[in-house]
Amino acid sequence: MKKLLLLAAALLFVLAGCGQNNEGNNEENASEPKEQEGEEVTLKVASLIPPMTEIVELVKPKLAEDNINLEMVVLGDNVQPNTALAAEEVDANFFQHVPYMEEYNRSNDANLVPVTPIYFANYGVYSKEFSSMEELPEGSVIAIANDVSNIDRSLSLLAQHDVITLKEKEDVYYTQADIIENPKNYEFKEVDLLMLARMYDDADAVVMTPAYASPLGLTPKSDGLLTEGVENDFAITLVAREDNVDSEPIQKLAEAMTSEEVRTFLEENYDETAIPAFE
């Protein structure tokens, strides 16, 4: 009998030990991290004006499907978006063409890089008083943007239509010093990009993108004395930094911004002013 009691006690001890071990294993298993579902990532994108801002808003639901919270930061001038991106205050920006970005990099020792082109903003020449370039009288004042990449773009547009002749390009950008023929002695007044729309009342003609012509009720197809088309390097482009351009959120954003949904949006709402730059 005594042996039976000892055997039972030993068995209970072993079972208790096993129970403690199992409990310990359960606690240990409970403390191990479980496979987590993808956590939401916030992606900040700086932009300026429609249709850029509208495209960013349009793709927000698509990004949300991939747990990416797309936060748009609307800034007030054409310098802040690059400054904010270089300072890592935002993750990308969407407002500029590549030559403008490259000039910012050169001037600020920055490392901004293009992700993908989105649309061509059809550059044009507009005049409040004259209905054709031929009517523009000798000595007329033509306002153009004063940053080097858009001086180049404006002069190239005018040369494309034989309004002026430029010498062979020796530097990165054309400047007024490269004009070798100006038959009607036009005066090119360089002003801040954001001042172009105001110059519509003061200058004889203004060279500007649809973003600045549109608030004046002007479109390239209907009102432009001359237009640029798509044979150029000036597509409005999604831009990031070297350190994050290949990240999944940026690539997901690029994919969404080059979708058929964006193409349809541009064709239905900005047919005269924005030409899709992606296949």
Secondary structure, DSSP 8 states (H G I E B T S, - for coil): -HHHHHHHHHHHHHHHHHHHHHHHHHHHHHHS--------EEEEEEE-STTHHHHHHHHHHHHHTTTEEEEEEE-SSSSHHHHHHHTTSSSEEEEE-HHHHHHHHHHHT--EEEEEEEEEE--EEE-SS-SSGGGS-TT-EEEEE-SHHHHHHHHHHHHHTTSSEE----SSS--GGGEEE-TT--EEEEE-GGGHHHHTTTSSEEEE-HHHHGGGT--HHHH-SEE--SSSS-EEEEEEETTTTTSHHHHHHHHHHTSHHHHHHHHHH-TTTEEE---
